[in-house]
Amino acid sequence: MKAASMAAGLGICQEKAQLESSYKRAKDAFDTARSVLRKKVGKSSHAEFVKLERATDLAWDRLDDAMREFATHLREHGCGVCQDILPSGKPIW
């Protein structure tokens, strides 16, 4: 039996696994960017802060896209329940 057939037989959705992995990577990248930004508040030049803020915004946009793609797949494909996905909306950091 081929791997894809075995995965389908076991109820494992490869696309779900890929989207979940992308979501987790995006979440980790956002958490890191937000942490760095928070640590630099009041301790960095304005230019450095703006650069870090833009990086954090970009990481948020990527996380938002990953959350949306993952949630859409789960809803449309019906292959699982999403417990770790937050509602969309830019957080206040």
C-alpha positions in Angstrom: 0.0 0.0 0.0 1.4 3.4 -0.9 2.0 6.1 1.7 -0.8 8.3 0.5 -3.2 5.4 0.4 -2.1 4.4 3.9 -2.5 7.9 5.2 -6.0 8.2 3.7 -6.9 4.9 5.2 -5.8 6.1 8.6 -7.7 9.3 8.3 -4.6 11.5 8.1 -5.0 14.5 5.9 -1.6 15.5 4.4 -2.8 19.0 3.5 -4.0 19.5 7.0 -0.7 18.4 8.4 1.2 20.8 6.0 -1.1 23.7 6.8 -0.9 23.1 10.6 2.9 23.0 10.3 2.9 26.3 8.4 0.6 27.8 11.0 2.9 26.7 13.9 6.0 28.1 12.1 4.2 31.4 11.5 3.1 31.5 15.1 6.6 30.9 16.4 8.0 33.6 14.0 5.4 36.1 15.2 6.0 35.2 18.9 9.7 35.7 18.4 9.3 39.0 16.5 6.8 40.3 19.1 9.2 39.3 22.0 12.1 41.1 20.3 10.0 44.2 19.8 8.8 44.3 23.4 12.3 44.0 24.7 13.5 46.9 22.6 10.8 49.4 23.6 12.5 52.4 25.1 15.9 50.9 24.5 16.4 51.3 20.8 16.7 54.1 18.3 13.5 55.1 16.5 14.8 53.7 13.2 15.5 50.3 14.9 12.1 50.2 16.5 10.4 51.0 13.3 12.3 48.2 11.6 11.3 45.7 14.3 7.7 46.9 14.2 7.5 46.3 10.5 9.0 42.9 10.9 6.4 42.1 13.6 3.6 43.4 11.4 4.9 41.2 8.5 5.1 38.2 10.9 1.5 38.9 12.0 0.3 39.1 8.4 1.9 35.7 7.6 0.4 34.2 10.8 -3.0 35.7 9.9 -2.8 34.1 6.4 -1.7 30.8 7.8 -4.6 30.8 10.4 -7.1 31.6 7.6 -5.8 28.9 5.3 -5.7 26.3 8.0 -9.2 27.2 9.3 -10.6 27.3 5.8 -9.2 23.9 5.1 -10.6 22.4 8.3 -14.0 23.9 7.6 -14.2 22.9 3.9 -12.5 19.5 4.2 -14.0 18.5 7.6 -10.8 16.7 8.6 -10.4 18.0 12.1 -11.2 20.5 14.8 -9.1 23.6 15.2 -8.5 24.4 18.9 -5.3 26.6 18.7 -6.5 29.1 16.1 -7.3 32.5 17.4 -9.9 34.7 15.7 -8.4 37.1 13.3 -7.6 40.6 14.4 -4.3 42.4 14.9 -3.2 42.1 18.5 -1.9 45.0 20.6 1.7 44.3 21.4 
